[in-house]
Amino acid sequence: MARYYRYKLPPWARHCLFVFEKVLLPIVIFQLIRTLLIPTTFDVLLSGILIGLIIAFYLEWI
């Protein structure tokens, strides 16, 4: 399994990754509230994908 080290990326890509990581949490919170209020299949799938991304960032898989 190939592991990607974020510090070996070019500076512009590393900056984009850090910005995406910081912006992801408010998006996940909004999506979870939306899923609780109006649960559609798309909302549940999108919430699952976003939570998976949060876990991947937290465990530093990305």
QUICOR-V164335 format. One line per field, one symbol per residue. phi: phi as a letter, one per 20 degrees, with the letter a starting at -180 (. if undefined). burial: I if it has 9 or more other ideal C-beta (glycine too) atoms within 8 Angstrom, else O. A space follows every 10 residues. Layout:
# QUICOR-V164335
phi = ???
burial = ???
This chain:
# QUICOR-V164335
phi = .fdeefeeff gfffffffff ffefffffff ffffffecfd ffffffffff ffffffffel fd
burial = OOOOOIOOIO OOOIOOIOOO OOOIOOIIOO IIOIIOOOOO OOIIOIIOOI IOIIOIIOOO OO
